[in-house]
Amino acid sequence: MDNEYHFVTHWQVQASIDEVMNILADATDLPRWWPAVYLDVVRLKAGDANGVGEEVSLYTKGWLPYTLHWDFQVAEVERGRRILIKAEGDFVGQGEWTFTQVGEWVDITYDWRIEAEKPMLKRLTWLLRPLFSANHHWAMARGVESLELELARRRAHSDAERALIPAPPPPTKRLPFVLAAGAVILLGWLILRRD
């Protein structure tokens, strides 16, 4: 289908898998530590001791001037290895976080396979796919940046030390810049496509 997307994102952070999984598994905390993307998250249903069965409703955005409403259910958790979610709403599909400890570092992969069901995305994917893809990559770059800051906050030994850690990147509000950048990207893509 024209509205299908498949993104694979790789992060590497200096942490333990448990530290990273504890942060990512608490969906309701996403707006606090990853506010550039997660505007609001509401838990609809609690999961079991590992989080399986948890259902949450999300209100999200990237740098483009639109928002997304979608829900996910935690379908599988292998503690220390992976988390699988099933999405529905403006996105339908699944996302899988996998974790590998490499010394003091964690290699993190997010494999996101979705169909865009938001009417604007669904109708314009044929034309704006590169722009929508860039929006996803921007959101994930804010994610690793925010995760590193959150790890530092959690490791701080005092309130004074914690106060020295910068706030995570906020949601973008630079609409004119975004629209201009989008127009340039779209124009370049259309020109390259004709050749």
N, C-alpha and C positions, 0 to 999 in steps of 0.2 A: 504494500500500500504506500501511497505517496506521503502519508503522515507518520511513517515509522522512523524512529530515531534509535541509534545504538551508539552510546558513548562509553568509552573505557578511560577512566581517570586513575592515574598513579600518583600517590603521595608517599613521602618518606619523612617520618618524624622521629626525633630522639625521645623514645618513650618505651614503655612495656605495652604489650598487647592489652593487658588488663586495664591500664590507664586509658588507652584509646577506646576500647570497647565500652568502658563505663561512661565515658563522655557521649559517645555516639548512641548508646542504648537509651539514654534519657531524652526522648524526643521532646518532652515539654520544656526542656532547658535550651533548645536550639535558638529561640529568639534572643536569649541573653548573650550567648557566646558566638553566634553566627548571624547577627542581626542584619547584615547586608542582604541576606536571602530570606531568612525565616522571619516573617512579620508577626505571625501568630500561630500557635500550635495548641490544640485542645485534645486531651486524652478522652476518647469515646468509650474505651473498654480497656481494663487492665489485662495484662497477660499473666502467664504462669511465672514461676520463680526465675526462669531464664528469659522472660519477656515474650515468649511465643503466644500468639493470639492477641497481643496488644493492638488496639486500633486507635489511630490518631487522625485528626483533621488538620490540614495545613493551609496556610495562606502565605504564598511565597512570591518572590520577584527576583529579577536579575537587574541588569543595567538598562534593558529596554523598557519603554513606558507601558507595561502591562503587568497584571498580577495573575496568579494562578491559584485556584482552589482545588485541592485534591486530598485524598485520604490514603493512608496505607495501613496494612495489617502486617505484623511481623509473622512470617510464615514458618521460618526455621531459624534456629540459633544453634551453632556449634561453638560452645564457649572456648575462647582462645583461637578460633579459626575463622568463623564466618557468621554473617547475619543476612538473611534473605527477606526482602519485603515485597508485597504485592500492592500495586498502586491502582487507584481508580479515581475518576473525576476528570479534571482537565488533562491528566495523564492516565493512561491505562497500560499496565505492563508490570515489570518487576525490576528491582534493583538488588544487587548482591555486593555486600562489603566482604572482602577477604583480607586476612591479616597474616603476615609472616614475620616472626622475630628474626632479625639479622644483627646479632651482637646487641649494641645499645639502641638500635634503630628498629622501627616497625615499618615494613613495606605494606602499604594499604592500597588495595585496588577496589574501585567502585565500577561495576559493570551495570549500566542502566539501559534497559531495552524497553522502549515505550512507544505507544502511539499517542500523538498529540490529538486530544479530543476537544480542546477549547476551540470554538468555531473559527476565530481569527487564525489561529495556528493551523488548524486543519485545512482551511481554504487557501492560505497563502504559503504553505510549505513549499510548493512547487517553485515559487519565486524567491522566497526569503529564507530558505534552508540554511545558507551560510551565516546569515545574521542570527537566526535562532540558535544555531550551533555555537556561534561566538558567545552568545548570551549564557549558554550552559557552561562553557569553559571559563568564562569570567566568574560565574557563581562558584564553581569548584575551586578556582584560585583563591577566592575570598575564604572558602572553607578551610583549606590547609593553613592559610595565614591565621585565621581565627582559632583553629585547633591548637596551633603552636602557642598562641597567646593564652588560651585556656589552660593548657598544660603548665605553663609558667605560673599562672595565677594559683592553680591548685598546689603547686610545689612551694609557693612562697611561705616563708617561715613566720612572717608577721604581717600585720595590716600595713605597716610602713613599707615593707618590701613589695607587697601586693599593689600598693598605690603607685609604685614606679612603673608598673607594667601598663603599656598603652591600652586604650580601649580597642575592641575589635572594630573593623571597618563598618561604618553605618550603611544603610540603604542609600543608593545613589539618588541624587535629586538634580542631576545636571542634564535636564531634558534637552536643551538646545544643542549641547555638545553631543549627546547621544544620537539625536536625530541627524545631525551633520555627519557624524562618523558612520552611522548606518547608511546614509545616502551614498557616501563615498564607497563603502564596502559593496553595496548593491550595484552601483554603477560599474565598479571594477569587475565584479563577478559577471555582469551582463556582457561587458566588453570581451572578457576572456572566453565566455561561452560562445560568442559569435565566431571566434577564430577557429 
